Amino acid sequence: MKALIIFGSPRKNGDTASLIKTFLNNFTGEVGFVYAFPNTDNNGIAPCINCVACKKTDCVIKDDFSKILKDDYDILIVASPIYMSNLPGPMFNVISRFNYLFHSGKKLAKQKTGVLILTGGGHGAKRLQGNSNEDLAIRQAEFIFAKTNSSLTDEHVVLSLNTDVVPSKDDKIAQEKIKQIAIELSNTYKI
Ligand SMILES: Cc1cc2nc3c(=O)[nH]c(=O)nc-3n(C[C@H](O)[C@H](O)[C@H](O)COP(=O)(O)O)c2cc1C
């Protein structure tokens, strides 16, 4: 049983990380990480440069996006803060790289369970275009779940959207929900 986490925060000890820590403390399977932002240990994920090499051979960009294409995981977790009512720019780099599937004609066929964790501490574009703060970010994340053949249900969506007042580490509802998801998925995928 393997979970792959696409991590969209630049902060290793921030709000999103506090929910991931709770997941890790309660999950019994193997875990891999894809860090969208560069950090001291990772280069992050670069955007698609539309060179279309993938039409004929392979993606020319060598980074951890290959972990997503490896298609060896049962659970896909997208964990990210909301920036300007969207996923942060480096998460859009991740999204752009699914262009590989379009040009290569390949599919990530393995059926997966999706988990979405979103943190936010503001109101973003609440008054713009009738969207609530998290709507656009959820839609972007849904693109990732669709392209990876991961099904996402409401039971697997964890929102901690008041972090300017209550940091996610103290958000009891979100913390309990991600803990229960980790326990449930550990049982579901137990061999
Ligand atoms: C550039 C930037 C834009 C942000 N825009 C929003 C926003 O539109 N809506 C929101 O709820 N929070 C917004 N936030 C707040 C973060 O989502 C919030 O602080 C979150 O808890 C950070 O999570 P992290 O500690 O895991 O990085 C923004 C933060 C930054 C740095």
The ligand as an ORCA input file, in Angstrom:
! r2SCAN-3c Opt
* xyz 0 1
  C       0.673     34.714     -1.447
  C      -0.397     34.227     -0.516
  C      -1.728     34.298     -0.919
  C      -2.742     33.820     -0.072
  N      -4.033     33.861     -0.507
  C      -5.009     33.303      0.266
  C      -6.353     33.218     -0.201
  O      -6.693     33.647     -1.301
  N      -7.263     32.625      0.585
  C      -6.943     32.118      1.815
  O      -7.812     31.553      2.495
  N      -5.676     32.201      2.306
  C      -4.714     32.771      1.559
  N      -3.415     32.805      2.005
  C      -3.114     32.302      3.360
  C      -2.599     30.871      3.358
  O      -3.392     30.022      2.570
  C      -2.613     30.367      4.801
  O      -1.760     31.146      5.600
  C      -2.238     28.902      4.899
  O      -2.615     28.444      6.180
  C      -0.755     28.691      4.705
  O      -0.515     27.298      4.760
  P       0.972     26.727      4.944
  O       1.438     27.158      6.314
  O       0.835     25.257      4.857
  O       1.810     27.274      3.849
  C      -2.406     33.298      1.204
  C      -1.057     33.257      1.598
  C      -0.070     33.710      0.751
  C       1.376     33.616      1.183
*
